[in-house]
Amino acid sequence: MKISFANLAVPKAGAVVVCVLEGRKLTDSAQAIDDATGGALTRAIKASTFKGAKHHSLTVMTPGGRLSRVVCMGLGKAKEVDALALQDLGGRIVSTLKAHATSAQVLVDDIEGCELKAHEMAAEVALGARLGSYAFDKYKTKKKAHDTPLLRDVKFYCKLSAKAQALFAPQDKVADGVFFTRDLVSEPSNVLYPETLAEQAKTLSKMGIKVEVLSQAQMKRLGMGALLGVAQGSAHEPKLVVMHYNGKPTRKGAKAAKADQPVAFIGKGVTFDSGGISIKPSAGMEDMKWDMGGAGVVIGLMKALAGRKAKVNAVGVVGLVENMPSGTAQRPGDIVTSMSGQTIEVLNTDAEGRLVLADALWYTKERFNPHTMIDLATLTGAIMVALGSHYAGLFSNDDDFAWELIKAGREVDERVWSLPLGPEYDKMINSSVADMQNIGERWGGSITAAQFLKRFVGDTKWAHLDIAGVTWSKAGKPVAPKGGTGFGVRLLDRWVANQLEK
């Protein structure tokens, strides 16, 4: 979808979107359109139940005029109009018009009582429109006319339109990263498997990101027995992809070298998870194509950071495997040796993501010495029991760091909830025959999984995001249509902007 900006004016043709505050109070542009149409908006509003409430809208057809339709979007109370409400508005505009117009013109005014200026508001609405325009329909060969989106061009009219464009431009690049993640998560597993997902990551080299792909043989030489154990039942060879983005100029001296340590993002990339020998029930197993969601977020985030030229040095590491049952598959009761040298008793082959991350985390820590590590994984069903599909689970060895992520999540509506770690949970994964076992008792499954990961991060500042409940949406919302959500890209991009680009 093409997004553009222009200085405030009253369009004379086409589909137009205006805003109405609670109590049926027209904004200045809405009043101008009402005047131009001989009071058509006022009459239609009075004849309807529309009162300008948030999430409500009214479409007014204008037969005989050059304006094809005017969509009145409810803003609610002026003091409640913030960035998230405006992004939501942008998504609703796309949803309302996508089947009815090829282009739309959105008029944005300064609003008394709102802290944001018109150009700031326009940029936020534009971001919401861009995010809400996503669709994954590449495999549909017979598309019905009423299901095919028509909307291709949205122009925003406001004061200081050049400033609106400047505010929107970096967020447009972040949206590119979100869309890349959504695409990857949506692909079926016969198309996206470790080799082809690695090829997708390699496309980032065009943006100046250095991409390395480690083979099975290389990982074996490094001693990645935990990751390789998961992959041994599949016909597809595992891969470890390393992405380097250097957005800070290199400086000299010991202090500068320490300051230039990268931040590292690590993702679980199980391109299909059958559960292995501990096979999953068949109902819902098709969803396991998106068990690579953590890796998808890391790849999309690297695209977003490079796209907006973030002033940060970042490393992205994703472990890519397929977990399948076969004659060569890992068995319950097997003991594997991780890259760290720690041994793991595999009691359940369906608790495989933590094995992949164990080696990926240790490799990242040892090779890059990052100042911070954040891993993302669709790790446990237990996190969905605890938090449903509204929050991701957050675990960290640094409380201040956890609060930074919570704050960033609130700012972009990708919310995370902090859960505990502690020795009581850690001892639940001790094994009688190895250094640890890959599952604990029945209770606190998300916590014991995080405790397992903590054994592979050393003293590095670290956070683990369990995104099992938020990676895929069966309902959707204005800025994230149903399907892959891309949850985590905007959250971590905002955290980088808040904490590392000051």
C-alpha positions as CSV (number, residue, x, y, z in Angstrom):
1,M,0.0,0.0,0.0
2,K,1.3,3.5,-0.9
3,I,1.2,6.0,1.9
4,S,1.7,9.7,1.1
5,F,1.2,13.1,2.8
6,A,0.0,16.5,1.6
7,N,-0.8,19.8,3.1
8,L,-4.3,20.2,4.5
9,A,-7.0,20.8,1.9
10,V,-10.6,19.8,1.2
11,P,-10.6,17.1,-1.6
12,K,-13.2,17.5,-4.3
13,A,-13.5,13.9,-5.5
14,G,-13.0,10.3,-4.4
15,A,-13.3,8.6,-1.0
16,V,-12.7,10.8,2.0
17,V,-12.2,10.0,5.7
18,V,-12.9,12.6,8.4
19,C,-12.9,12.3,12.2
20,V,-15.7,13.0,14.7
21,L,-15.3,13.4,18.5
22,E,-17.6,11.9,21.1
23,G,-20.8,13.9,21.3
24,R,-21.0,14.2,17.5
25,K,-18.5,17.0,17.4
26,L,-17.1,17.4,13.9
27,T,-13.4,18.2,13.5
28,D,-12.5,21.3,11.4
29,S,-12.1,19.2,8.2
30,A,-15.3,17.2,8.8
31,Q,-17.1,20.6,9.2
32,A,-15.6,21.7,5.9
33,I,-16.7,18.6,4.1
34,D,-20.2,19.0,5.7
35,D,-20.4,22.5,4.3
36,A,-19.2,21.4,0.9
37,T,-21.9,18.7,0.7
38,G,-24.7,20.9,1.9
39,G,-24.9,19.4,5.4
40,A,-24.9,15.8,4.3
41,L,-22.8,14.7,7.2
42,T,-24.9,16.4,9.8
43,R,-28.1,15.0,8.4
44,A,-26.7,11.4,8.2
45,I,-25.3,11.6,11.8
46,K,-28.5,12.9,13.2
47,A,-30.4,10.1,11.5
48,S,-28.1,7.4,12.9
49,T,-26.9,6.1,16.2
50,F,-23.4,7.2,15.5
51,K,-22.1,9.6,18.2
52,G,-18.4,9.7,17.5
53,A,-17.4,7.0,20.0
54,K,-14.1,5.3,19.6
55,H,-14.2,2.3,17.3
56,H,-17.5,3.4,15.7
57,S,-17.8,4.7,12.2
58,L,-20.5,6.0,9.7
59,T,-20.2,5.9,5.9
60,V,-22.1,8.6,4.1
61,M,-22.7,8.1,0.4
62,T,-22.8,11.2,-1.7
63,P,-24.8,10.5,-4.8
64,G,-24.7,13.2,-7.4
65,G,-21.5,14.7,-6.0
66,R,-17.8,14.1,-7.0
67,L,-17.1,12.7,-3.6
68,S,-17.9,9.0,-3.8
69,R,-18.3,8.5,0.0
70,V,-17.3,10.1,3.2
71,V,-16.3,7.9,6.1
72,C,-16.8,9.5,9.6
73,M,-14.5,7.8,12.1
74,G,-15.2,8.1,15.8
75,L,-12.3,9.3,17.9
76,G,-14.0,9.2,21.3
77,K,-12.8,11.8,23.9
78,A,-10.0,14.2,22.8
79,K,-8.0,13.5,26.0
80,E,-8.0,9.8,25.1
81,V,-6.6,10.3,21.6
82,D,-3.0,8.9,21.9
83,A,-0.6,7.2,19.6
84,L,-2.1,3.7,20.0
85,A,-5.6,4.9,19.5
86,L,-4.5,6.6,16.3
87,Q,-2.8,3.5,15.0
88,D,-5.9,1.6,15.7
89,L,-7.8,4.2,13.8
90,G,-5.6,3.8,10.8
91,G,-6.2,0.0,10.8
92,R,-9.9,0.6,11.0
93,I,-9.8,3.0,8.0
94,V,-8.2,0.3,5.9
95,S,-10.6,-2.4,7.1
96,T,-13.6,-0.1,6.3
97,L,-12.5,0.9,2.8
98,K,-10.4,-1.9,1.5
99,A,-13.2,-3.5,-0.4
100,H,-14.9,-0.3,-1.6
101,A,-12.2,2.1,-2.9
102,T,-8.9,2.0,-4.7
103,S,-7.7,5.2,-2.9
104,A,-8.6,7.2,0.1
105,Q,-7.9,10.7,1.4
106,V,-7.7,11.1,5.2
107,L,-8.0,14.6,6.7
108,V,-6.3,15.1,10.1
109,D,-6.7,18.2,12.2
110,D,-5.3,19.6,15.4
111,I,-7.7,18.7,18.2
112,E,-8.1,20.8,21.3
113,G,-7.3,18.6,24.4
114,C,-5.1,16.2,22.5
115,E,-1.4,16.3,23.3
116,L,-0.3,15.4,19.7
117,K,-0.2,17.9,16.9
118,A,-1.9,17.1,13.6
119,H,1.3,16.0,11.8
120,E,2.2,13.7,14.6
121,M,-1.3,12.3,14.6
122,A,-1.2,11.8,10.8
123,A,2.0,9.8,11.1
124,E,0.5,7.5,13.7
125,V,-2.7,6.9,11.7
126,A,-0.5,6.2,8.6
127,L,1.5,3.6,10.6
128,G,-1.8,1.9,11.7
129,A,-3.0,1.9,8.1
130,R,0.2,0.3,6.9
131,L,0.2,-2.4,9.6
132,G,-3.5,-3.1,9.0
133,S,-3.1,-3.5,5.3
134,Y,-1.2,-6.8,5.6
135,A,-2.6,-9.9,3.9
136,F,-1.2,-13.3,3.2
137,D,-3.0,-14.7,0.2
138,K,-0.3,-15.8,-2.2
139,Y,-1.6,-19.4,-2.4
140,K,-5.2,-18.5,-3.2
141,T,-5.7,-19.2,-6.9
142,K,-9.5,-18.4,-7.0
143,K,-10.1,-15.1,-5.3
144,K,-13.6,-13.8,-5.0
145,A,-14.1,-10.2,-6.0
146,H,-15.5,-9.1,-2.7
147,D,-12.5,-10.7,-0.9
148,T,-9.9,-9.0,-2.9
149,P,-8.6,-5.7,-1.3
150,L,-9.0,-2.7,-3.7
151,L,-7.3,-0.1,-1.5
152,R,-3.9,0.7,-2.8
153,D,-3.3,4.3,-2.1
154,V,-3.9,6.4,1.1
155,K,-3.1,10.1,1.3
156,F,-3.0,12.0,4.6
157,Y,-3.8,15.7,4.6
158,C,-2.5,17.7,7.5
159,K,-0.6,20.8,8.5
160,L,3.2,20.4,8.3
161,S,2.9,17.4,6.0
162,A,6.6,17.2,5.5
163,K,7.1,16.7,9.2
164,A,4.5,14.0,9.1
165,Q,6.4,12.2,6.3
166,A,9.6,12.5,8.3
167,L,8.0,10.9,11.4
168,F,6.4,8.1,9.4
169,A,9.5,7.2,7.3
170,P,11.4,5.2,9.9
171,Q,8.2,3.5,11.2
172,D,7.5,2.5,7.6
173,K,10.8,0.6,7.7
174,V,9.8,-1.0,11.0
175,A,6.5,-2.1,9.3
176,D,8.6,-3.7,6.6
177,G,10.3,-5.8,9.3
178,V,6.9,-6.7,10.8
179,F,5.6,-7.8,7.4
180,F,8.7,-9.9,6.7
181,T,8.1,-11.7,10.0
182,R,4.4,-12.2,9.3
183,D,5.3,-13.6,5.9
184,L,7.8,-16.1,7.3
185,V,5.5,-17.2,10.1
186,S,2.6,-17.7,7.6
187,E,4.6,-19.9,5.1
188,P,3.7,-23.6,5.2
189,S,6.4,-26.0,6.3
190,N,6.8,-27.7,2.9
191,V,8.0,-24.3,1.7
192,L,9.8,-23.0,4.7
193,Y,12.3,-25.4,6.3
194,P,15.8,-24.8,7.8
195,E,17.5,-24.4,4.4
196,T,14.9,-22.1,2.9
197,L,14.5,-20.0,6.0
198,A,18.2,-19.5,6.0
199,E,18.0,-18.3,2.4
200,Q,15.3,-15.8,3.4
201,A,17.6,-14.5,6.1
202,K,20.4,-14.1,3.5
203,T,18.3,-11.6,1.6
204,L,19.1,-9.1,4.3
205,S,22.6,-8.9,2.9
206,K,21.2,-6.4,0.4
207,M,20.6,-4.0,3.3
208,G,24.2,-4.1,4.5
209,I,23.7,-6.9,7.0
210,K,26.4,-9.5,7.1
211,V,24.8,-13.0,7.1
212,E,26.6,-16.2,8.0
213,V,25.0,-19.7,7.7
214,L,26.6,-22.5,9.8
215,S,26.2,-26.0,8.4
216,Q,25.5,-29.2,10.4
217,A,29.1,-30.1,10.1
218,Q,30.3,-26.8,11.5
219,M,27.8,-27.1,14.4
220,K,29.1,-30.6,15.1
221,R,32.6,-29.3,15.3
222,L,31.5,-26.6,17.8
223,G,29.9,-29.3,19.9
224,M,26.2,-28.2,19.5
225,G,24.8,-31.6,20.6
226,A,21.6,-30.1,22.1
227,L,20.6,-28.4,18.8
228,L,21.7,-31.3,16.6
229,G,19.9,-33.8,18.7
230,V,16.6,-32.1,17.9
231,A,17.3,-32.1,14.2
232,Q,18.5,-35.7,13.8
233,G,15.0,-37.1,13.0
234,S,14.5,-34.8,10.0
235,A,15.4,-35.1,6.4
236,H,16.3,-31.4,6.4
237,E,19.7,-30.3,7.6
238,P,19.7,-27.9,10.5
239,K,21.2,-24.4,10.1
240,L,22.5,-21.7,12.5
241,V,22.2,-18.2,10.9
242,V,24.1,-15.3,12.3
243,M,23.2,-11.7,11.2
244,H,25.5,-8.8,11.9
245,Y,24.3,-5.2,11.8
246,N,26.7,-2.4,12.6
247,G,24.9,0.9,12.9
248,K,27.5,2.6,15.2
249,P,30.9,3.9,13.9
250,T,33.8,1.8,15.1
251,R,35.9,3.6,17.8
252,K,39.3,2.9,19.2
253,G,40.4,2.3,22.8
254,A,39.4,-0.1,25.5
255,K,36.4,2.0,26.8
256,A,35.1,2.4,23.2
257,A,35.4,-1.3,22.6
258,K,33.3,-2.0,25.6
259,A,30.7,0.6,24.6
260,D,30.6,-1.0,21.1
261,Q,29.7,-4.4,22.3
262,P,26.6,-5.6,20.4
263,V,23.2,-6.3,21.7
264,A,22.2,-9.9,20.7
265,F,18.8,-11.3,19.7
266,I,18.4,-15.0,19.6
267,G,15.4,-16.9,18.1
268,K,14.0,-20.4,18.2
269,G,13.5,-21.6,14.6
270,V,11.7,-24.9,14.7
271,T,10.2,-24.8,11.2
272,F,7.8,-27.6,12.1
273,D,7.3,-29.3,15.4
274,S,5.7,-32.7,15.4
275,G,6.9,-33.3,18.9
276,G,9.3,-35.9,17.6
277,I,9.0,-39.3,19.3
278,S,6.9,-37.6,22.0
279,I,4.5,-36.8,19.2
280,K,1.8,-34.2,19.6
281,P,-1.9,-34.9,19.2
282,S,-3.1,-34.4,15.6
283,A,-5.6,-31.8,16.4
284,G,-4.0,-28.4,15.9
285,M,-0.7,-29.8,14.8
286,E,-0.9,-27.7,11.6
287,D,-0.2,-24.7,13.8
288,M,3.3,-25.9,14.4
289,K,4.4,-24.4,11.2
290,W,4.8,-21.2,13.2
291,D,7.0,-22.8,15.9
292,M,9.8,-20.8,14.2
293,G,8.1,-17.6,15.3
294,G,11.0,-16.5,17.5
295,A,13.5,-16.8,14.6
296,G,11.0,-14.9,12.4
297,V,10.9,-12.0,14.8
298,V,14.7,-11.8,15.0
299,I,15.0,-11.8,11.2
300,G,12.3,-9.2,10.9
301,L,13.8,-7.1,13.6
302,M,17.2,-7.1,11.9
303,K,15.4,-5.9,8.7
304,A,13.7,-3.1,10.7
305,L,16.9,-1.9,12.4
306,A,18.8,-1.8,9.1
307,G,15.9,-0.3,7.2
308,R,15.6,2.7,9.6
309,K,19.4,2.9,10.0
310,A,19.3,2.4,13.8
311,K,22.4,3.7,15.6
312,V,23.2,0.4,17.3
313,N,25.4,-2.7,16.8
314,A,23.3,-5.8,16.8
315,V,23.7,-9.5,16.3
316,G,20.8,-11.8,15.4
317,V,21.3,-15.6,15.9
318,V,18.6,-18.1,14.9
319,G,18.8,-21.9,15.3
320,L,16.8,-23.6,12.5
321,V,15.7,-27.2,12.8
322,E,12.7,-29.4,12.0
323,N,11.6,-31.7,14.8
324,M,10.3,-35.0,13.3
325,P,9.8,-38.6,14.3
326,S,11.8,-41.2,12.4
327,G,14.2,-44.1,12.8
328,T,17.0,-41.6,13.5
329,A,15.0,-39.3,15.8
330,Q,16.1,-38.5,19.3
331,R,14.5,-40.7,22.0
332,P,13.1,-39.9,25.4
333,G,15.9,-40.8,27.8
334,D,18.7,-39.8,25.5
335,I,21.5,-37.7,27.0
336,V,23.1,-35.0,24.9
337,T,26.1,-32.7,25.5
338,S,25.5,-29.1,24.8
339,M,28.1,-26.7,23.4
340,S,28.6,-25.4,27.0
341,G,29.8,-28.9,28.0
342,Q,26.7,-29.3,30.2
343,T,24.8,-32.6,29.7
344,I,21.0,-32.8,29.3
345,E,18.7,-35.7,29.8
346,V,16.0,-35.5,27.2
347,L,12.8,-36.7,29.0
348,N,10.4,-35.3,26.4
349,T,11.4,-34.7,22.8
350,D,8.6,-32.2,22.5
351,A,10.5,-29.8,24.8
352,E,12.9,-29.2,22.0
353,G,13.0,-25.4,21.6
354,R,15.0,-25.0,24.8
355,L,17.6,-27.5,23.4
356,V,18.0,-25.4,20.3
357,L,18.3,-22.2,22.3
358,A,20.7,-23.7,24.8
359,D,23.4,-24.0,22.1
360,A,22.4,-20.8,20.3
361,L,22.6,-18.7,23.5
362,W,26.0,-20.2,24.5
363,Y,27.4,-19.7,21.1
364,T,26.3,-16.1,21.0
365,K,27.6,-15.3,24.5
366,E,31.0,-16.9,23.8
367,R,31.6,-15.5,20.3
368,F,30.2,-12.0,20.6
369,N,30.4,-11.1,24.3
370,P,27.2,-9.0,24.0
371,H,26.2,-6.5,26.7
372,T,22.6,-7.8,26.5
373,M,20.9,-11.0,25.2
374,I,17.2,-11.3,24.4
375,D,15.8,-14.6,23.2
376,L,12.3,-15.1,21.7
377,A,10.6,-18.4,21.4
378,T,7.2,-20.1,21.0
379,L,8.4,-22.1,23.9
380,T,5.6,-23.5,26.0
381,G,1.9,-24.1,26.0
382,A,2.0,-23.3,29.7
383,I,2.4,-19.6,28.9
384,M,-0.9,-19.7,27.1
385,V,-2.6,-21.3,30.1
386,A,-1.2,-18.5,32.2
387,L,-1.5,-15.4,30.0
388,G,-3.8,-16.4,27.1
389,S,-3.2,-14.6,23.8
390,H,-2.8,-11.1,25.2
391,Y,0.6,-11.0,26.8
392,A,4.0,-12.6,26.2
393,G,5.8,-14.1,29.1
394,L,8.9,-12.2,30.2
395,F,11.7,-13.7,32.3
396,S,15.0,-11.9,33.1
397,N,18.0,-12.0,35.4
398,D,17.8,-8.2,35.7
399,D,14.7,-6.5,37.1
400,D,15.5,-3.0,35.7
401,F,16.0,-4.5,32.3
402,A,12.6,-6.3,32.6
403,W,10.9,-3.0,33.3
404,E,12.5,-1.4,30.2
405,L,10.9,-4.2,28.1
406,I,7.6,-3.8,29.8
407,K,7.6,-0.1,29.1
408,A,8.5,-0.5,25.5
409,G,5.8,-3.1,25.1
410,R,3.2,-0.8,26.5
411,E,4.2,1.9,24.1
412,V,3.6,-0.2,21.0
413,D,0.8,-2.4,22.4
414,E,2.9,-5.6,22.4
415,R,2.5,-6.3,26.1
416,V,4.7,-8.6,28.2
417,W,4.2,-9.8,31.7
418,S,7.1,-10.5,34.1
419,L,7.2,-14.0,35.7
420,P,9.6,-15.2,38.4
421,L,12.8,-17.1,38.3
422,G,14.5,-18.6,41.4
423,P,16.4,-21.6,42.9
424,E,13.1,-23.3,43.9
425,Y,12.3,-23.6,40.2
426,D,15.9,-24.3,39.1
427,K,16.2,-27.4,41.2
428,M,13.1,-28.8,39.5
429,I,15.2,-29.5,36.3
430,N,18.1,-31.2,38.1
431,S,18.6,-34.8,36.7
432,S,19.9,-37.8,38.6
433,V,21.9,-39.0,35.6
434,A,23.0,-35.7,33.8
435,D,23.6,-32.1,34.7
436,M,19.9,-31.3,34.0
437,Q,16.8,-32.6,32.4
438,N,14.8,-30.8,29.7
439,I,11.5,-30.7,31.5
440,G,10.5,-30.2,35.1
441,E,7.4,-31.2,37.0
442,R,3.8,-30.6,35.8
443,W,3.5,-27.2,37.4
444,G,5.3,-23.9,36.4
445,G,6.2,-25.3,33.0
446,S,7.0,-21.9,31.5
447,I,9.2,-21.0,34.5
448,T,11.2,-24.2,34.5
449,A,11.8,-23.8,30.7
450,A,13.2,-20.3,31.4
451,Q,15.3,-21.6,34.2
452,F,16.7,-24.1,31.8
453,L,17.7,-21.3,29.4
454,K,19.2,-19.3,32.2
455,R,21.9,-22.0,32.6
456,F,23.3,-21.0,29.2
457,V,23.7,-17.2,29.6
458,G,26.2,-16.9,32.4
459,D,26.5,-13.4,33.8
460,T,25.2,-11.6,30.7
461,K,22.2,-9.4,31.1
462,W,19.4,-11.5,29.6
463,A,15.7,-11.7,28.9
464,H,13.6,-14.5,27.6
465,L,10.3,-13.8,25.8
466,D,7.9,-16.7,25.5
467,I,5.7,-15.7,22.6
468,A,3.7,-18.9,22.1
469,G,0.4,-17.2,22.8
470,V,0.9,-14.0,20.7
471,T,2.7,-15.2,17.5
472,W,-0.5,-16.2,15.8
473,S,-4.0,-14.6,16.0
474,K,-7.2,-16.3,15.1
475,A,-9.3,-13.2,15.7
476,G,-7.0,-10.3,14.6
477,K,-7.2,-6.6,15.4
478,P,-7.0,-3.4,13.4
479,V,-3.2,-3.3,13.2
480,A,-2.7,-7.0,13.0
481,P,-5.1,-9.0,10.8
482,K,-5.7,-12.6,11.8
483,G,-2.7,-14.9,11.1
484,G,0.9,-14.1,11.9
485,T,1.2,-11.0,14.1
486,G,4.9,-10.2,14.0
487,F,4.7,-9.6,17.7
488,G,8.1,-8.7,19.1
489,V,9.5,-6.7,16.2
490,R,8.0,-3.4,17.2
491,L,8.6,-4.1,20.9
492,L,12.3,-4.7,20.5
493,D,12.8,-1.9,18.0
494,R,11.2,0.5,20.5
495,W,13.4,-0.9,23.3
496,V,16.5,-0.3,21.1
497,A,15.3,3.2,20.4
498,N,14.6,4.0,24.0
499,Q,17.7,2.5,25.6
500,L,20.5,2.2,23.1
501,E,20.1,5.2,20.8
502,K,19.9,7.9,23.4
